[in-house]
């Protein structure tokens, strides 16, 4: 039986680096034609050049209606049947009362509005064809408290709600809509968070990291490759719809 990923065209937002690049590479290795989308042309072109199979790069600001519409026109000849809404920003690390409205809107503009705009642009063709997959990258931070990260947590809670509701609209048409909730992923973003936490508490980044990962049953963060593999596995489960896959090394369970 041919794997459900092979031969399909997958669009990944935030595909220029980090987790997005790992997802693009995993999808390509599984046989998909990958479109890496990001705001910076150079980074998405680097991703496209790193793929095992055919792919292309495209630029887009997912929080901009005009930019997403332009992307849809550019890709009009592509039969996108896998949409991975991975683009996101971490937002400020400080108490809610110190967060400026512009900072709040900046997080929701990418993390929630971006998912809405991309689905609005690419979901209709999937519904018309009667098949497709949408995977929205949420976070365990949308399911448990994360102090001083209110806009990020709230935005990921919104993504979870958007996913289950959209699944109710698109599922009957044959389109699977799911979310993938990684725990903290090792890399520059988490290193930034640990550094800021260390500055706040007067400790070291290593101590801040140790305290954070102690909340996970496995006592560690997950890797980009683990999350990318989970994405491919989700696409290989045709009966998966309106589900959230927790990949947190057991952080939610504790």
C-alpha positions in Angstrom: 0.0 0.0 0.0 1.4 3.3 -1.0 2.1 5.7 1.9 -0.5 8.5 2.0 2.4 11.1 1.8 4.1 9.9 -1.4 3.3 11.9 -4.5 1.4 14.6 -2.7 2.2 18.3 -2.6 2.7 19.6 0.9 2.9 23.3 1.8 4.7 24.2 5.1 4.7 27.7 6.5 7.6 28.8 8.6 9.6 26.5 6.5 12.8 28.5 6.4 14.5 27.2 9.5 14.2 25.2 12.6 11.2 23.0 13.0 9.7 24.1 9.7 12.8 23.0 7.8 12.9 19.7 9.6 9.2 19.1 8.6 9.9 20.0 5.0 12.8 17.5 4.9 10.9 14.7 6.6 7.9 15.2 4.2 10.3 15.2 1.2 12.0 12.0 2.4 8.6 10.4 2.6 8.0 11.2 -1.0 6.1 14.5 -1.0 6.7 17.4 -3.2 7.3 20.2 -0.7 6.7 23.9 -0.9 8.6 25.7 1.8 7.0 29.1 2.7 8.5 31.8 4.9 9.1 35.5 5.1 12.7 35.4 4.0 13.5 34.3 0.5 17.1 33.2 1.3 16.1 30.8 4.1 13.3 29.1 2.3 15.5 28.7 -0.8 18.1 27.0 1.5 15.3 24.6 2.7 14.2 23.8 -0.8 17.8 23.1 -1.8 18.2 20.7 1.1 15.2 18.5 0.2 15.7 14.9 -0.9 13.1 15.3 -3.7 11.4 17.9 -5.7 10.3 21.1 -4.1 10.1 24.9 -4.3 10.4 28.0 -2.2 7.9 30.8 -1.8 7.7 33.9 0.4 4.7 35.0 2.4 3.8 36.9 5.5 1.0 34.6 6.8 -0.5 37.3 8.9 -1.2 39.5 5.9 -4.3 38.9 3.8 -2.7 40.5 0.8 0.5 38.4 1.1 -1.5 35.1 1.5 -3.7 36.0 -1.5 -0.6 36.7 -3.6 0.8 33.3 -2.5 -2.4 31.5 -3.5 -2.1 33.2 -6.9 1.5 32.2 -7.3 0.7 28.5 -6.4 -2.5 28.3 -8.5 -0.9 25.5 -10.6 -0.1 23.4 -7.5 -2.5 20.8 -6.1 -1.7 21.4 -2.5 -3.2 18.5 -0.6 -1.3 18.9 2.7 -1.2 22.2 4.5 1.0 22.5 7.5 0.5 25.7 9.5 3.8 25.8 11.3 4.6 29.6 11.2 4.6 31.1 14.7 6.3 33.7 16.9 7.1 33.2 20.6 6.1 36.7 21.7 7.2 38.5 24.8 8.3 36.9 28.1 6.9 39.1 30.8 3.8 39.6 33.0 0.6 40.3 31.2 0.2 43.8 32.7 3.5 44.7 31.1 2.6 43.5 27.6 1.8 46.2 25.1 -1.2 45.8 22.9 1.0 45.8 19.8 3.0 42.9 21.2 -0.2 40.9 21.9 -1.6 41.6 18.4 1.8 40.6 16.9 1.5 37.2 18.4 -2.1 36.6 17.5 -1.5 38.1 14.0 0.9 35.2 13.1 -0.1 32.3 15.4 -3.9 32.5 14.9 -4.7 34.9 12.1 -2.0 33.2 10.0 -3.6 29.8 10.4 -7.0 31.3 9.5 -5.8 33.0 6.4 -3.9 30.0 5.1 -6.8 27.7 5.6 -9.1 30.2 4.0 -6.9 30.3 1.0 -6.0 26.6 0.5 -8.8 24.6 2.1 -11.6 25.3 -0.5 -9.7 23.4 -3.2 -9.2 20.4 -0.9 -12.9 20.4 -0.1 -13.8 20.6 -3.8 -11.5 17.6 -4.5 -12.9 15.7 -1.5 -9.5 15.0 0.1 -6.7 16.7 1.9 -5.0 17.2 5.2 -4.5 20.3 7.4 -2.1 20.0 10.3 -1.9 23.1 12.6 1.1 23.2 14.9 -0.1 24.1 18.3 1.8 23.6 21.6 1.6 22.0 25.0 1.7 25.6 26.1 -1.9 25.7 24.9 -2.8 23.0 27.4 -1.0 23.9 30.6 0.2 27.2 32.2 3.4 28.8 31.2 4.0 31.9 33.4 4.9 35.2 31.7 4.0 33.7 28.3 0.3 34.7 28.2 -0.1 35.8 24.6 1.7 32.7 23.3 -0.3 30.3 25.5 -3.6 32.0 24.6 -2.7 31.9 20.9 -2.0 28.2 21.0 -5.2 27.6 22.9 -7.0 29.4 20.1 -5.3 27.1 17.5 -6.6 24.0 19.3 -10.1 25.4 19.2 -9.8 26.5 15.6 -8.6 23.0 14.7 -11.5 21.1 16.3 -14.1 23.5 14.9 -12.6 23.5 11.4 -12.5 19.7 11.5 -16.3 19.7 12.0 -16.6 21.8 8.8 -14.1 20.1 6.6 -14.3 16.5 7.8 -17.6 15.7 6.2 -16.0 16.8 2.9 -13.2 14.3 3.2 -10.5 16.7 4.6 -8.7 15.7 7.8 -7.9 18.6 10.1 -5.7 17.9 13.1 -3.2 19.6 15.4 0.3 18.7 16.5 1.3 20.0 20.0 5.1 19.7 20.5 6.6 20.2 23.9 9.7 22.5 24.2 11.9 21.8 21.2 15.6 22.1 21.7 17.1 24.9 19.7 17.7 28.7 19.6 14.1 29.6 20.6 14.2 27.7 23.9 17.8 28.9 24.5 16.4 32.4 24.4 13.6 31.6 26.8 16.0 30.0 29.3 18.3 33.0 29.1 15.5 35.4 29.8 14.2 33.2 32.7 17.8 33.1 34.1 17.9 36.9 34.0 14.6 37.2 35.8 15.4 34.7 38.5 19.1 35.5 39.0 20.2 32.0 38.1 21.9 30.4 35.0 20.4 29.4 31.7 21.4 25.8 32.5 19.6 25.9 35.8 16.5 27.4 34.1 16.6 24.6 31.5 16.9 21.9 34.1 14.0 23.2 36.1 11.9 23.4 33.0 12.6 20.0 31.6 12.1 18.4 35.0 8.4 18.8 34.3 8.6 16.2 31.5 8.3 12.5 32.4 11.3 11.7 30.1 13.3 14.6 31.6 14.2 16.1 28.4 13.0 18.3 25.5 11.9 16.8 22.2 13.9 17.2 19.0 13.0 18.8 15.7 13.4 15.4 14.0 11.0 13.8 16.5 8.3 16.4 15.7 8.8 16.1 12.0 8.5 12.3 12.2 5.3 12.7 14.1 3.9 15.0 11.4 4.6 12.3 8.7 3.1 9.6 11.0 -0.1 11.7 11.4 -0.5 11.9 7.6 -0.2 8.1 7.4 -3.2 7.7 9.7 -6.2 8.3 7.3 -8.8 8.0 10.1 -7.2 10.8 12.2 -9.5 13.9 12.3 -10.2 16.5 15.0 -7.3 15.1 17.0 -4.4 16.7 18.8 -1.2 14.8 19.0 0.8 15.5 22.1 4.6 15.2 21.6 5.9 16.6 24.8 8.1 13.9 26.4 5.4 13.6 28.9 5.2 17.2 30.0 1.4 17.5 29.9 1.0 14.3 31.9 2.9 15.7 34.9 
